[in-house]
Amino acid sequence: MKRPSLSTKLRVVLLLFILLSSGSLYLFWERIFPPPRRPVILTLQTWPLSAEEISFLRKVRPYGVILFEYSFRAGLDPVLLKNALVRDLKRNDLYFFVDQEGGSVNRLKGLYPDKVYPAANSFEQLVASGGEEKARQAAYQAGYEAGKDAKSQGFDVNLAPAAELCKTNGFLGSRCFSADPQTVSLLADAFAEGIHAAGTEPAFKHAPGIAYAVADPHNQLVHVNRSLEELKNNELLAMRHAGKWNYLLAGHAIYPAIDPGVISTFSPSFYRFLRRELGFKGLIITDALNMKSAAPGQYGRGEQMHMALEAGADIVTPFFSPKDSFEEQWKAIQHITPEQIRRFNQRLKELKK
């Protein structure tokens, strides 16, 4: 066999040097042997990204990041941000999340200031005036528009629809689809299908449903005092198509019929209930852990993350305060144990099969 010439060897060495310096070989190697990711979705604090934040993100290796309207008002360009993260973190497996429901929850407003994204409760009016099929088509188109615009800005997952029941004087306001669970099921499914058709992943929320809480869980610890029969015939019926997708966002509340006295986010019984009743096999994400219903005053953020993952959540969303230094955030994130990281990455491998 003819041995490679010295010039051939030099070319190979030069090619490897070019690939390494550009990060391409690193990304190629990472595709084959991906290092473990932590089961956390983070908010970002600086734009352009500071050297300190880039270093922090390299160390954490989060599953994803989530952006909000205030980020866009500050001049952040999600596409440029994503490109910067791929370049600076040398990662092609970082997921971008947004929760673009429409109506009052319009995270893309800063990017599309003149575009109207209809609220969820607007589709029920079409049921009365034009019939279910007309309403379903409208919900599908609204989901498609939200998904298309999110996709064009680099987002991978849209945390919507909010497959929630409408309640008289309920805190959700226009974010709910209908008081009838069958109608919610129809419209939420159509909205999710539209998101998916546009190339973005949907995620039903806030499982199994928080509309019947007595107050907004952002502001206080809440109870959803529904019997198991009521949950199955109403909230779970409204969310029955959630199992079609890869992501599900769980609500923070105490559900006495599921686990009396224990906040859902930290209850193993709660996650078993969701998976069993919804037939859900994908990744369950906690709602923001800074919400009062997740008891941030009782537990530190690190404790919350550890407890939620140990209970059965797949991914946690700490929502650190901008006042928290990266050192403080890192200290909290270290509550996620190596075993929890291992289990999460094993779950990711299993879901790929």
C-alpha beads as a LAMMPS data file, in Angstrom:
LAMMPS data file: protein, C-alpha beads

353 atoms
352 bonds

1 atom types
1 bond types

-500.0 500.0 xlo xhi
-500.0 500.0 ylo yhi
-500.0 500.0 zlo zhi

Masses

1 110.0

Atoms # bond

1 1 1 0.000 0.000 0.000
2 1 1 1.306 3.400 -0.924
3 1 1 1.981 5.602 2.100
4 1 1 0.566 9.163 2.113
5 1 1 3.084 11.726 0.981
6 1 1 4.321 14.433 3.321
7 1 1 2.376 17.047 1.355
8 1 1 -0.845 15.015 1.804
9 1 1 -0.245 14.819 5.548
10 1 1 0.342 18.539 5.696
11 1 1 -2.903 19.177 3.835
12 1 1 -4.798 16.996 6.320
13 1 1 -3.192 18.784 9.282
14 1 1 -3.976 22.163 7.727
15 1 1 -7.596 21.142 7.085
16 1 1 -7.994 19.957 10.690
17 1 1 -6.523 23.233 11.933
18 1 1 -8.961 25.262 9.825
19 1 1 -11.931 23.183 11.025
20 1 1 -10.879 23.461 14.655
21 1 1 -10.292 27.197 14.461
22 1 1 -13.690 27.767 12.849
23 1 1 -15.511 25.544 15.313
24 1 1 -16.872 23.324 12.528
25 1 1 -15.043 20.195 13.688
26 1 1 -16.181 20.872 17.250
27 1 1 -19.797 21.031 16.093
28 1 1 -19.349 17.919 13.963
29 1 1 -17.866 16.010 16.901
30 1 1 -20.638 17.292 19.176
31 1 1 -23.284 15.915 16.817
32 1 1 -21.775 12.437 17.184
33 1 1 -20.890 12.620 20.893
34 1 1 -23.028 15.372 22.430
35 1 1 -21.907 16.383 25.949
36 1 1 -24.658 16.307 28.590
37 1 1 -27.069 19.210 28.782
38 1 1 -28.666 20.460 31.969
39 1 1 -32.470 20.221 32.128
40 1 1 -32.980 23.962 32.416
41 1 1 -34.351 26.787 30.257
42 1 1 -32.779 30.148 31.041
43 1 1 -33.635 33.774 30.404
44 1 1 -30.811 35.926 29.037
45 1 1 -29.577 39.099 30.706
46 1 1 -27.308 40.919 28.266
47 1 1 -27.414 41.935 24.612
48 1 1 -25.002 41.931 22.970
49 1 1 -23.981 38.922 25.050
50 1 1 -21.314 39.810 27.592
51 1 1 -18.192 37.698 27.951
52 1 1 -19.357 36.838 31.481
53 1 1 -22.734 35.558 30.276
54 1 1 -21.150 33.539 27.470
55 1 1 -18.816 31.932 30.015
56 1 1 -21.794 31.218 32.285
57 1 1 -23.783 29.604 29.471
58 1 1 -20.825 27.461 28.444
59 1 1 -20.567 26.209 31.990
60 1 1 -24.303 25.561 32.440
61 1 1 -25.025 24.004 29.020
62 1 1 -28.780 24.697 29.309
63 1 1 -31.306 22.808 27.200
64 1 1 -32.694 26.111 25.979
65 1 1 -33.337 29.810 26.448
66 1 1 -36.614 31.736 26.477
67 1 1 -37.163 35.294 25.257
68 1 1 -39.847 37.864 26.060
69 1 1 -41.245 41.006 24.525
70 1 1 -39.070 43.310 26.659
71 1 1 -36.010 41.689 25.060
72 1 1 -37.185 42.763 21.601
73 1 1 -38.061 46.257 22.772
74 1 1 -34.449 46.546 23.916
75 1 1 -33.357 45.947 20.338
76 1 1 -32.520 42.265 20.581
77 1 1 -32.578 40.407 17.265
78 1 1 -33.366 36.725 17.963
79 1 1 -31.756 35.495 14.746
80 1 1 -28.518 37.358 15.445
81 1 1 -28.647 36.108 19.041
82 1 1 -29.068 32.506 17.962
83 1 1 -26.197 32.788 15.502
84 1 1 -24.039 34.345 18.216
85 1 1 -24.835 31.533 20.642
86 1 1 -24.045 28.847 18.067
87 1 1 -20.739 30.605 17.360
88 1 1 -19.727 31.506 20.920
89 1 1 -20.971 28.373 22.674
90 1 1 -20.073 26.114 19.729
91 1 1 -23.472 24.464 20.063
92 1 1 -26.139 23.516 17.572
93 1 1 -28.478 21.888 20.099
94 1 1 -29.692 24.916 22.060
95 1 1 -33.477 25.326 21.791
96 1 1 -35.138 28.730 21.576
97 1 1 -38.500 29.058 23.380
98 1 1 -41.223 31.700 23.246
99 1 1 -44.829 31.699 24.471
100 1 1 -46.738 33.390 21.704
101 1 1 -50.411 32.750 22.501
102 1 1 -51.854 35.845 20.857
103 1 1 -54.151 38.430 22.399
104 1 1 -52.735 39.767 25.651
105 1 1 -49.792 37.335 25.544
106 1 1 -48.081 38.747 22.466
107 1 1 -44.335 38.212 22.871
108 1 1 -43.641 39.039 19.221
109 1 1 -45.201 42.491 19.393
110 1 1 -41.817 44.205 19.397
111 1 1 -40.882 42.379 16.189
112 1 1 -44.261 42.716 14.433
113 1 1 -45.812 45.864 15.981
114 1 1 -48.573 46.200 13.375
115 1 1 -49.675 42.578 13.321
116 1 1 -52.753 41.416 15.237
117 1 1 -52.601 37.958 16.821
118 1 1 -56.151 37.074 17.950
119 1 1 -56.905 36.114 21.538
120 1 1 -58.021 32.563 22.298
121 1 1 -61.557 33.512 23.311
122 1 1 -62.224 35.157 19.924
123 1 1 -62.572 31.764 18.222
124 1 1 -65.550 30.689 20.329
125 1 1 -67.529 33.585 18.885
126 1 1 -66.996 32.008 15.448
127 1 1 -68.486 28.747 16.705
128 1 1 -71.776 30.561 17.344
129 1 1 -71.749 32.596 14.129
130 1 1 -70.084 30.298 11.604
131 1 1 -69.965 26.840 13.118
132 1 1 -67.217 24.664 14.557
133 1 1 -65.379 24.092 11.268
134 1 1 -65.038 27.812 10.587
135 1 1 -63.759 28.360 14.131
136 1 1 -61.349 25.430 13.821
137 1 1 -59.923 26.821 10.576
138 1 1 -59.475 30.254 12.169
139 1 1 -57.680 28.753 15.179
140 1 1 -55.448 26.717 12.863
141 1 1 -54.562 29.819 10.829
142 1 1 -53.810 31.816 13.989
143 1 1 -51.531 29.024 15.202
144 1 1 -49.862 28.884 11.808
145 1 1 -49.188 32.634 11.808
146 1 1 -47.756 32.512 15.327
147 1 1 -45.622 29.507 14.438
148 1 1 -44.442 30.993 11.141
149 1 1 -43.395 34.286 12.694
150 1 1 -41.714 32.509 15.611
151 1 1 -39.873 30.213 13.209
152 1 1 -38.666 33.124 11.074
153 1 1 -37.138 34.657 14.207
154 1 1 -35.235 31.499 15.081
155 1 1 -37.590 29.995 17.671
156 1 1 -37.932 26.230 17.911
157 1 1 -40.750 25.862 20.456
158 1 1 -43.849 27.976 21.077
159 1 1 -45.290 27.378 24.559
160 1 1 -48.874 27.486 23.330
161 1 1 -51.796 26.849 23.182
162 1 1 -53.166 27.579 26.638
163 1 1 -55.825 24.861 26.464
164 1 1 -57.792 26.423 29.309
165 1 1 -61.471 26.603 30.205
166 1 1 -63.124 29.987 30.462
167 1 1 -64.563 30.793 33.871
168 1 1 -66.809 33.717 34.761
169 1 1 -64.595 36.488 36.132
170 1 1 -61.623 34.163 35.816
171 1 1 -58.101 35.566 36.035
172 1 1 -57.129 34.213 32.588
173 1 1 -59.451 36.650 30.822
174 1 1 -59.202 36.341 27.031
175 1 1 -56.458 33.674 27.210
176 1 1 -59.000 30.822 27.488
177 1 1 -60.765 29.271 24.502
178 1 1 -64.208 28.385 25.866
179 1 1 -66.172 27.253 28.914
180 1 1 -66.982 24.028 27.060
181 1 1 -64.182 21.414 27.256
182 1 1 -65.090 19.877 23.881
183 1 1 -64.755 23.271 22.213
184 1 1 -61.451 23.943 23.976
185 1 1 -60.201 20.552 22.782
186 1 1 -61.169 21.300 19.175
187 1 1 -59.705 24.816 19.059
188 1 1 -56.525 24.107 21.042
189 1 1 -55.781 21.119 18.834
190 1 1 -56.265 23.226 15.688
191 1 1 -54.028 25.999 17.066
192 1 1 -51.294 23.479 17.904
193 1 1 -51.557 21.856 14.477
194 1 1 -51.095 25.277 12.893
195 1 1 -47.980 25.972 14.966
196 1 1 -46.549 22.608 13.969
197 1 1 -47.366 23.051 10.275
198 1 1 -45.344 26.294 10.311
199 1 1 -42.269 24.419 11.551
200 1 1 -42.389 25.209 15.269
201 1 1 -43.097 22.791 18.136
202 1 1 -46.249 23.539 20.199
203 1 1 -46.702 22.812 23.910
204 1 1 -50.062 22.630 25.666
205 1 1 -50.303 24.499 28.967
206 1 1 -50.938 24.830 31.939
207 1 1 -51.507 21.133 32.517
208 1 1 -53.862 19.905 33.773
209 1 1 -55.499 23.361 33.835
210 1 1 -55.423 26.343 36.208
211 1 1 -58.531 28.283 35.160
212 1 1 -60.445 27.187 38.251
213 1 1 -57.814 28.493 40.653
214 1 1 -59.216 31.218 42.885
215 1 1 -56.520 33.717 41.860
216 1 1 -53.610 34.262 39.501
217 1 1 -50.776 31.841 40.435
218 1 1 -48.273 34.547 39.498
219 1 1 -49.344 36.419 42.617
220 1 1 -50.095 33.780 45.268
221 1 1 -50.179 30.079 46.050
222 1 1 -53.446 28.749 44.615
223 1 1 -55.661 25.680 44.950
224 1 1 -57.695 24.075 42.174
225 1 1 -60.510 22.478 44.142
226 1 1 -61.802 20.062 41.515
227 1 1 -62.575 16.402 42.138
228 1 1 -60.834 13.758 40.026
229 1 1 -64.084 13.272 38.130
230 1 1 -64.362 17.012 37.456
231 1 1 -60.749 17.177 36.271
232 1 1 -61.213 14.216 33.925
233 1 1 -64.507 15.477 32.503
234 1 1 -63.360 19.069 32.058
235 1 1 -59.675 20.084 32.241
236 1 1 -58.265 16.805 30.946
237 1 1 -60.902 16.580 28.227
238 1 1 -59.897 20.083 27.090
239 1 1 -56.230 18.956 26.981
240 1 1 -56.770 15.503 25.516
241 1 1 -54.637 16.216 22.421
242 1 1 -51.571 17.298 24.455
243 1 1 -50.042 13.821 24.126
244 1 1 -49.464 14.338 20.389
245 1 1 -46.561 16.689 21.001
246 1 1 -43.061 16.619 22.483
247 1 1 -43.558 19.279 25.150
248 1 1 -46.073 19.992 27.906
249 1 1 -45.967 22.923 30.327
250 1 1 -47.327 22.146 33.795
251 1 1 -49.128 24.624 36.037
252 1 1 -48.232 25.578 39.619
253 1 1 -51.088 24.888 42.033
254 1 1 -52.238 22.559 44.761
255 1 1 -54.682 19.995 43.368
256 1 1 -56.191 18.352 46.487
257 1 1 -57.710 15.533 44.412
258 1 1 -54.236 14.602 43.092
259 1 1 -51.943 15.282 46.051
260 1 1 -53.465 17.185 49.015
261 1 1 -51.262 19.897 50.459
262 1 1 -48.391 19.485 47.986
263 1 1 -47.652 22.033 45.253
264 1 1 -48.017 20.250 41.918
265 1 1 -44.531 21.239 40.769
266 1 1 -42.956 19.236 43.599
267 1 1 -45.376 16.293 43.622
268 1 1 -44.449 12.886 42.105
269 1 1 -48.156 11.975 42.155
270 1 1 -48.891 15.004 39.981
271 1 1 -46.464 14.046 37.194
272 1 1 -47.636 10.428 37.237
273 1 1 -51.207 11.706 36.952
274 1 1 -50.397 13.891 33.923
275 1 1 -48.563 11.151 32.061
276 1 1 -51.215 8.543 32.800
277 1 1 -54.313 10.626 32.105
278 1 1 -52.980 12.497 29.064
279 1 1 -50.927 9.613 27.695
280 1 1 -48.020 12.038 27.587
281 1 1 -44.592 10.587 26.826
282 1 1 -42.650 13.769 26.006
283 1 1 -40.875 16.399 28.104
284 1 1 -42.754 18.119 30.924
285 1 1 -41.583 21.688 31.593
286 1 1 -42.339 23.569 34.795
287 1 1 -43.927 26.978 34.608
288 1 1 -41.711 29.852 35.792
289 1 1 -40.336 29.073 39.259
290 1 1 -40.434 32.740 40.303
291 1 1 -44.250 32.602 40.350
292 1 1 -45.689 32.909 43.852
293 1 1 -47.583 29.631 43.452
294 1 1 -44.242 27.809 43.237
295 1 1 -43.404 29.138 46.716
296 1 1 -40.175 31.000 45.879
297 1 1 -40.277 32.557 49.347
298 1 1 -40.301 29.148 51.013
299 1 1 -37.607 27.530 48.879
300 1 1 -34.479 28.826 47.209
301 1 1 -34.347 28.621 43.427
302 1 1 -31.851 25.793 43.585
303 1 1 -34.098 23.809 45.944
304 1 1 -37.075 24.382 43.648
305 1 1 -35.200 23.068 40.621
306 1 1 -33.920 20.009 42.453
307 1 1 -37.322 19.187 43.977
308 1 1 -39.202 19.589 40.683
309 1 1 -36.776 17.353 38.772
310 1 1 -36.797 14.772 41.546
311 1 1 -40.610 14.773 41.539
312 1 1 -40.850 14.061 37.805
313 1 1 -40.435 17.265 35.798
314 1 1 -38.084 16.935 32.844
315 1 1 -37.065 20.597 32.461
316 1 1 -37.135 23.497 34.920
317 1 1 -37.470 27.222 34.226
318 1 1 -35.852 29.118 37.124
319 1 1 -36.447 32.684 35.830
320 1 1 -33.627 34.209 37.838
321 1 1 -33.889 37.855 38.773
322 1 1 -31.739 40.301 36.757
323 1 1 -30.323 41.238 40.172
324 1 1 -28.900 37.718 40.607
325 1 1 -25.255 37.577 39.626
326 1 1 -24.067 34.785 37.356
327 1 1 -22.174 33.398 40.331
328 1 1 -25.431 33.240 42.342
329 1 1 -27.248 31.630 39.434
330 1 1 -24.498 29.049 39.025
331 1 1 -24.650 28.232 42.733
332 1 1 -28.410 27.600 42.414
333 1 1 -28.037 25.506 39.253
334 1 1 -25.567 23.234 41.019
335 1 1 -28.535 21.902 43.028
336 1 1 -29.307 19.935 39.860
337 1 1 -27.443 16.727 40.615
338 1 1 -25.300 14.665 38.233
339 1 1 -27.893 11.899 38.475
340 1 1 -30.682 14.279 37.418
341 1 1 -28.543 15.419 34.472
342 1 1 -27.833 11.808 33.516
343 1 1 -31.536 10.877 33.659
344 1 1 -32.486 13.857 31.522
345 1 1 -29.959 13.089 28.813
346 1 1 -31.046 9.460 28.823
347 1 1 -34.635 10.653 28.311
348 1 1 -33.481 12.721 25.324
349 1 1 -31.833 9.664 23.783
350 1 1 -34.959 7.577 24.311
351 1 1 -37.195 10.224 22.747
352 1 1 -35.028 10.264 19.611
353 1 1 -35.684 6.565 18.978

Bonds

1 1 1 2
2 1 2 3
3 1 3 4
4 1 4 5
5 1 5 6
6 1 6 7
7 1 7 8
8 1 8 9
9 1 9 10
10 1 10 11
11 1 11 12
12 1 12 13
13 1 13 14
14 1 14 15
15 1 15 16
16 1 16 17
17 1 17 18
18 1 18 19
19 1 19 20
20 1 20 21
21 1 21 22
22 1 22 23
23 1 23 24
24 1 24 25
25 1 25 26
26 1 26 27
27 1 27 28
28 1 28 29
29 1 29 30
30 1 30 31
31 1 31 32
32 1 32 33
33 1 33 34
34 1 34 35
35 1 35 36
36 1 36 37
37 1 37 38
38 1 38 39
39 1 39 40
40 1 40 41
41 1 41 42
42 1 42 43
43 1 43 44
44 1 44 45
45 1 45 46
46 1 46 47
47 1 47 48
48 1 48 49
49 1 49 50
50 1 50 51
51 1 51 52
52 1 52 53
53 1 53 54
54 1 54 55
55 1 55 56
56 1 56 57
57 1 57 58
58 1 58 59
59 1 59 60
60 1 60 61
61 1 61 62
62 1 62 63
63 1 63 64
64 1 64 65
65 1 65 66
66 1 66 67
67 1 67 68
68 1 68 69
69 1 69 70
70 1 70 71
71 1 71 72
72 1 72 73
73 1 73 74
74 1 74 75
75 1 75 76
76 1 76 77
77 1 77 78
78 1 78 79
79 1 79 80
80 1 80 81
81 1 81 82
82 1 82 83
83 1 83 84
84 1 84 85
85 1 85 86
86 1 86 87
87 1 87 88
88 1 88 89
89 1 89 90
90 1 90 91
91 1 91 92
92 1 92 93
93 1 93 94
94 1 94 95
95 1 95 96
96 1 96 97
97 1 97 98
98 1 98 99
99 1 99 100
100 1 100 101
101 1 101 102
102 1 102 103
103 1 103 104
104 1 104 105
105 1 105 106
106 1 106 107
107 1 107 108
108 1 108 109
109 1 109 110
110 1 110 111
111 1 111 112
112 1 112 113
113 1 113 114
114 1 114 115
115 1 115 116
116 1 116 117
117 1 117 118
118 1 118 119
119 1 119 120
120 1 120 121
121 1 121 122
122 1 122 123
123 1 123 124
124 1 124 125
125 1 125 126
126 1 126 127
127 1 127 128
128 1 128 129
129 1 129 130
130 1 130 131
131 1 131 132
132 1 132 133
133 1 133 134
134 1 134 135
135 1 135 136
136 1 136 137
137 1 137 138
138 1 138 139
139 1 139 140
140 1 140 141
141 1 141 142
142 1 142 143
143 1 143 144
144 1 144 145
145 1 145 146
146 1 146 147
147 1 147 148
148 1 148 149
149 1 149 150
150 1 150 151
151 1 151 152
152 1 152 153
153 1 153 154
154 1 154 155
155 1 155 156
156 1 156 157
157 1 157 158
158 1 158 159
159 1 159 160
160 1 160 161
161 1 161 162
162 1 162 163
163 1 163 164
164 1 164 165
165 1 165 166
166 1 166 167
167 1 167 168
168 1 168 169
169 1 169 170
170 1 170 171
171 1 171 172
172 1 172 173
173 1 173 174
174 1 174 175
175 1 175 176
176 1 176 177
177 1 177 178
178 1 178 179
179 1 179 180
180 1 180 181
181 1 181 182
182 1 182 183
183 1 183 184
184 1 184 185
185 1 185 186
186 1 186 187
187 1 187 188
188 1 188 189
189 1 189 190
190 1 190 191
191 1 191 192
192 1 192 193
193 1 193 194
194 1 194 195
195 1 195 196
196 1 196 197
197 1 197 198
198 1 198 199
199 1 199 200
200 1 200 201
201 1 201 202
202 1 202 203
203 1 203 204
204 1 204 205
205 1 205 206
206 1 206 207
207 1 207 208
208 1 208 209
209 1 209 210
210 1 210 211
211 1 211 212
212 1 212 213
213 1 213 214
214 1 214 215
215 1 215 216
216 1 216 217
217 1 217 218
218 1 218 219
219 1 219 220
220 1 220 221
221 1 221 222
222 1 222 223
223 1 223 224
224 1 224 225
225 1 225 226
226 1 226 227
227 1 227 228
228 1 228 229
229 1 229 230
230 1 230 231
231 1 231 232
232 1 232 233
233 1 233 234
234 1 234 235
235 1 235 236
236 1 236 237
237 1 237 238
238 1 238 239
239 1 239 240
240 1 240 241
241 1 241 242
242 1 242 243
243 1 243 244
244 1 244 245
245 1 245 246
246 1 246 247
247 1 247 248
248 1 248 249
249 1 249 250
250 1 250 251
251 1 251 252
252 1 252 253
253 1 253 254
254 1 254 255
255 1 255 256
256 1 256 257
257 1 257 258
258 1 258 259
259 1 259 260
260 1 260 261
261 1 261 262
262 1 262 263
263 1 263 264
264 1 264 265
265 1 265 266
266 1 266 267
267 1 267 268
268 1 268 269
269 1 269 270
270 1 270 271
271 1 271 272
272 1 272 273
273 1 273 274
274 1 274 275
275 1 275 276
276 1 276 277
277 1 277 278
278 1 278 279
279 1 279 280
280 1 280 281
281 1 281 282
282 1 282 283
283 1 283 284
284 1 284 285
285 1 285 286
286 1 286 287
287 1 287 288
288 1 288 289
289 1 289 290
290 1 290 291
291 1 291 292
292 1 292 293
293 1 293 294
294 1 294 295
295 1 295 296
296 1 296 297
297 1 297 298
298 1 298 299
299 1 299 300
300 1 300 301
301 1 301 302
302 1 302 303
303 1 303 304
304 1 304 305
305 1 305 306
306 1 306 307
307 1 307 308
308 1 308 309
309 1 309 310
310 1 310 311
311 1 311 312
312 1 312 313
313 1 313 314
314 1 314 315
315 1 315 316
316 1 316 317
317 1 317 318
318 1 318 319
319 1 319 320
320 1 320 321
321 1 321 322
322 1 322 323
323 1 323 324
324 1 324 325
325 1 325 326
326 1 326 327
327 1 327 328
328 1 328 329
329 1 329 330
330 1 330 331
331 1 331 332
332 1 332 333
333 1 333 334
334 1 334 335
335 1 335 336
336 1 336 337
337 1 337 338
338 1 338 339
339 1 339 340
340 1 340 341
341 1 341 342
342 1 342 343
343 1 343 344
344 1 344 345
345 1 345 346
346 1 346 347
347 1 347 348
348 1 348 349
349 1 349 350
350 1 350 351
351 1 351 352
352 1 352 353
